[in-house]
Amino acid sequence: MNKVIKVGMADLQFASAPSMLRTSGLGSCVGIILYDERMKTAGMAHIMLPDSSMARNGILNRAKYADTAIADLIEELQKKGASKFRLKAKIAGGAQMFQFASNNEAVRIGPRNVSAVKEHLRSEKIPVIYEDTGGSSGRTIEFNPLDGVLEIRTVNKGVVHV
């Protein structure tokens, strides 16, 4: 029986095979998985906002923001023996959970999160191997570092393995 390590909102965790990583409640949030296939190790972050400059009162939960969460995932995976040059990414989430007639950027958190995640991964030269983003449905994801398979459960759409 594989151990499942739960990743909460604004949280990040790490696992090596045979353990797995799971997060649920991905609406406008984005689940980011960085993994090293050779080392069979991975990190998962459940980010809520695109940029840490949005932090209030000087209190910074680094796992809450795309920029700082990705930096921390890379740093910790390298400490665990992963090679930055072998890291690959899979991302899911970033739904537009509420339909508004407005083009107000403040309500477009999901698409802005996805864009920020991709931008930061591109700047770190980490390829996004798979993404299941956008739409208007929530997701639960589970990643297995043993085989690199990501299971995505989408509300009203069932399960896919990639």
Buried (B, 14 or more C-beta within 10 A) or exposed (E): EEEEBEBEBBBBBBBBBEBBBBBBEBBBBBBBBBBBBEBBBBBBBBBBBBBBEEBEEEEEBBBBBBBBBBBBBBEBBEEBEBEBEEBBBBBBBBBBBEEEEEEEEEBBBBBBBBBBBBBBBEEBEBEBBBBBBEBEBBBBBBBBBBEBEBBBBBEEEEEEEE
